[in-house]
């Protein structure tokens, strides 16, 4: 198994970058840029076989290194998504106030523009804020 550093995204994103070093390098060669990229992405910095902290092997060719990466991707744990409430984008009466109250309670509320519901990748929107007879109510999805 390859050695790797796993730098979590500062914004909680589940999008992941795997950065591969070159000949004679290690994953640490990318640490400065990885810290910058980790503001928006989770960054994985592996050491290739026969490099850095990874294992030593007599087999050292592209097919073997490709299998190493396939194994790495299979064992790197997924980051769980943060639970959130999906809210409509708009200025309907009471909507902004309802969102403010939920956020004051510590809830994560994601306002989504119409037609863009599938673009909220970094959250698990398990509930939705809906207007029921003039009252904003949170309902399970």
N, C-alpha and C positions, 0 to 999 in steps of 0.2 A: 504494500500500500504506500502511495506517495505521501510524503510529509507536505502539509499545506498550512498557511495562515488564513484565517477566516475573519475578515473585517466587516462587522455589521454596518448596515446603512444607518446614518444618523437620523433620517426621516422615517425609518421603519419600513422602507420599501422592501419588497420581496424580489425585485429584479436583481439578477446576479451577473457580475462580470467575472470570468475566469481569465486571468492574465498569465500568459506563458512566457518564460524568460528564454533567452537565446543561449547559444553555445558558451560554455564556461561561466554561465550565470546562475543565479538562484532567484527564487520568488522575491527575496528581499531587495533585489535590484529595482523593484517597482514600488517600494513602500511609500515613497514621497507622493507619487501620482495616485497610488491606491488610497491614501488618506484623503486626497482631494476628491477623487471619484466617490469615496464612501459617503459623501454628503448626500448623494442621491441613489447609490447602488450598494448592494452587498458585494464585496470584492474577495475573491478566492485567489491566493498566490501559491501555487504548488511549486515544489522543487522537483524537477524531472529526475528519473532514475539516474544514478551515478552523479548526482549533483546535490549540494547542500546537505540537508538532513535526511534526504530520501535514501532508500536502500541501494546497495551496490549490486550490479549484475553483469555477467559476461555478455548477456544479450543486450545489445544497444543499437536498435534500428527503429525506423519509423513505425512499422506495424506493432512492435512491442510498446512503444511510447503511446500510440493511439489506444491500445488496450488499457494501459495505465490510466489514461484520462477517462476512458469509458467507466472504469472501476471507480475512479474518484467521483465522478458525477453521480454515480449510483449510491455512494455512501455519505456524501455531504448532506447533512440533515437540512430539510426545508425549514425556512423560517415561517412560523405561523403568522397568519394575517391578523391584524388588529380588528376586533369587532367594531362595527360602526352602524350608525343610522343614516339611511339614504333620505335626503330631503329634496324636494323640487327646487329648481332655480326660479326665482321670481320675486314679485313684490306683493303677493296676495295678502290680504288683511290678516294680521296676526302671525304670519309665517316667521318673520325676523325675530319677533319676540319669543315664539315657541322654540326656535333654534337657540337663542340666547339662554333661555331657561335650561334646556338640555345640556348645553356646554357648561353652564355654571355648576351643574350636577356632576360634571366630569365625563359626560358622554362625548364620543367623537361623532360629529355630524358632518356628513359630506353632502354638499349641495351639487346636484348633477343637472347639467343642461339637458333639455329634452333631446332624445336620440343618442345620448352619449352614456347611457346606463352601463354599458359593457366596458367602459374605459376607466373604471375605478378599481384597478388591479391591486393596489397595495392595501386594500381594506376588505374585510368580510362583512359586507352590508347584509346583516341578518334581520334587520328591521327597517321599517319605512315610516316616514312622517307623512300622514295623509289628512286631508280636510274632510271631516265628517260633520255635516250640518253646521258649518261655521266654526267648528272646534278642531284644533290640530291635535291628532292622536297618533301615538306610535303603535304600529301593528307589525307582527311577525311576517316575514316573507316566506 
